[in-house]
Amino acid sequence: MITEATKRGFSTQEFKLSNDIIVSNESDRVLTRDIDQLSNIERVDFYITGTMVYQESGAVVNARIINARNKNIVAAATRFFPAEL
């Protein structure tokens, strides 16, 4: 959905982007869940969110775009991905 939003002219942001590169013994990364390390986020108009449900034969991905102002779901998609992918 991020690809489609960008192709349609929307500006997208990664909300888990840290202020810096985080280097540890396990990995080097730029995404974080530590609120103190998050960079500032500009004004948000829409959220892209979703869920993934694992099943024996694969996974079902549910994604949606939500208007941040009125909480309306403006687009949604569901797709099944077979386990052998």
BANUPA-846197 format. One record per residue (C-alpha): residue number from 1; residue in one letter; y, x, z. Coordinates in nm, 2 decimals, decimal comma, always signed. Each point is the difference from the previous one (the first is absolute). Layout:
+--------+-------+--------+--------+--------+
: kollum : filum :     c2 :     c1 :     c3 :
+--------+-------+--------+--------+--------+
:    NUM :     a :      Y :      X :      Z :
...
+--------+-------+--------+--------+--------+
//
This chain:
+--------+-------+--------+--------+--------+
: kollum : filum :     c2 :     c1 :     c3 :
+--------+-------+--------+--------+--------+
:      1 :     m :  +0,00 :  +0,00 :  +0,00 :
:      2 :     i :  +0,24 :  +0,29 :  +0,06 :
:      3 :     t :  -0,06 :  +0,11 :  -0,36 :
:      4 :     e :  +0,09 :  -0,34 :  -0,13 :
:      5 :     a :  +0,31 :  -0,03 :  +0,23 :
:      6 :     t :  +0,13 :  +0,33 :  -0,12 :
:      7 :     k :  -0,07 :  -0,09 :  -0,37 :
:      8 :     r :  +0,21 :  -0,31 :  +0,05 :
:      9 :     g :  +0,30 :  +0,19 :  +0,14 :
:     10 :     f :  -0,05 :  -0,04 :  +0,37 :
:     11 :     s :  +0,07 :  +0,29 :  +0,23 :
:     12 :     t :  -0,30 :  +0,07 :  +0,22 :
:     13 :     q :  -0,01 :  +0,20 :  +0,32 :
:     14 :     e :  -0,29 :  +0,14 :  +0,21 :
:     15 :     f :  +0,08 :  -0,12 :  +0,35 :
:     16 :     k :  -0,24 :  +0,25 :  +0,17 :
:     17 :     l :  +0,18 :  +0,30 :  -0,15 :
:     18 :     s :  +0,08 :  +0,26 :  +0,26 :
:     19 :     n :  +0,32 :  +0,21 :  +0,02 :
:     20 :     d :  -0,20 :  +0,32 :  -0,08 :
:     21 :     i :  -0,34 :  +0,13 :  -0,10 :
:     22 :     i :  -0,24 :  -0,02 :  +0,30 :
:     23 :     v :  -0,23 :  +0,30 :  +0,02 :
:     24 :     s :  -0,30 :  +0,00 :  +0,23 :
:     25 :     n :  -0,34 :  +0,16 :  +0,02 :
:     26 :     e :  -0,15 :  -0,30 :  -0,16 :
:     27 :     s :  +0,24 :  -0,07 :  -0,29 :
:     28 :     d :  +0,35 :  +0,03 :  -0,16 :
:     29 :     r :  +0,16 :  -0,34 :  -0,05 :
:     30 :     v :  +0,33 :  -0,19 :  -0,05 :
:     31 :     l :  -0,12 :  -0,34 :  +0,13 :
:     32 :     t :  +0,00 :  -0,09 :  +0,37 :
:     33 :     r :  -0,05 :  -0,29 :  +0,23 :
:     34 :     d :  +0,21 :  +0,17 :  +0,27 :
:     35 :     i :  +0,32 :  -0,20 :  +0,02 :
:     36 :     d :  +0,20 :  +0,31 :  +0,12 :
:     37 :     q :  -0,09 :  +0,18 :  -0,32 :
:     38 :     l :  +0,09 :  -0,27 :  -0,25 :
:     39 :     s :  +0,29 :  +0,04 :  -0,23 :
:     40 :     n :  +0,27 :  -0,26 :  -0,03 :
:     41 :     i :  -0,09 :  -0,30 :  -0,22 :
:     42 :     e :  +0,26 :  -0,16 :  -0,22 :
:     43 :     r :  +0,06 :  -0,38 :  -0,01 :
:     44 :     v :  -0,33 :  -0,18 :  -0,07 :
:     45 :     d :  -0,01 :  -0,30 :  -0,24 :
:     46 :     f :  -0,38 :  -0,03 :  -0,04 :
:     47 :     y :  -0,32 :  +0,13 :  +0,17 :
:     48 :     i :  -0,32 :  +0,09 :  -0,18 :
:     49 :     t :  -0,29 :  -0,05 :  +0,23 :
:     50 :     g :  -0,37 :  -0,09 :  -0,01 :
:     51 :     t :  -0,34 :  +0,02 :  +0,15 :
:     52 :     m :  -0,33 :  +0,14 :  -0,09 :
:     53 :     v :  -0,33 :  -0,17 :  +0,10 :
:     54 :     y :  -0,31 :  +0,22 :  -0,03 :
:     55 :     q :  -0,32 :  -0,17 :  -0,11 :
:     56 :     e :  -0,35 :  +0,13 :  -0,06 :
:     57 :     s :  +0,05 :  -0,02 :  -0,38 :
:     58 :     g :  +0,36 :  +0,13 :  -0,01 :
:     59 :     a :  +0,35 :  -0,09 :  +0,13 :
:     60 :     v :  +0,24 :  -0,28 :  -0,05 :
:     61 :     v :  +0,37 :  +0,10 :  -0,02 :
:     62 :     n :  +0,27 :  -0,26 :  +0,07 :
:     63 :     a :  +0,35 :  +0,10 :  -0,07 :
:     64 :     r :  +0,33 :  -0,18 :  +0,02 :
:     65 :     i :  +0,37 :  +0,04 :  -0,04 :
:     66 :     i :  +0,21 :  -0,16 :  +0,27 :
:     67 :     n :  +0,37 :  -0,08 :  -0,01 :
:     68 :     a :  +0,14 :  +0,17 :  +0,31 :
:     69 :     r :  +0,28 :  -0,26 :  +0,04 :
:     70 :     n :  -0,18 :  -0,33 :  +0,00 :
:     71 :     k :  -0,37 :  +0,13 :  +0,04 :
:     72 :     n :  -0,11 :  -0,18 :  -0,32 :
:     73 :     i :  -0,30 :  +0,16 :  -0,18 :
:     74 :     v :  +0,14 :  +0,05 :  -0,35 :
:     75 :     a :  -0,31 :  +0,15 :  -0,16 :
:     76 :     a :  -0,37 :  +0,05 :  +0,11 :
:     77 :     a :  -0,31 :  +0,14 :  -0,15 :
:     78 :     t :  -0,37 :  +0,03 :  +0,10 :
:     79 :     r :  -0,25 :  +0,24 :  -0,16 :
:     80 :     f :  -0,36 :  +0,09 :  +0,07 :
:     81 :     f :  -0,10 :  +0,37 :  -0,03 :
:     82 :     p :  -0,37 :  +0,06 :  -0,03 :
:     83 :     a :  -0,15 :  +0,26 :  +0,24 :
:     84 :     e :  -0,11 :  +0,22 :  -0,29 :
:     85 :     l :  +0,36 :  +0,08 :  -0,11 :
+--------+-------+--------+--------+--------+
//
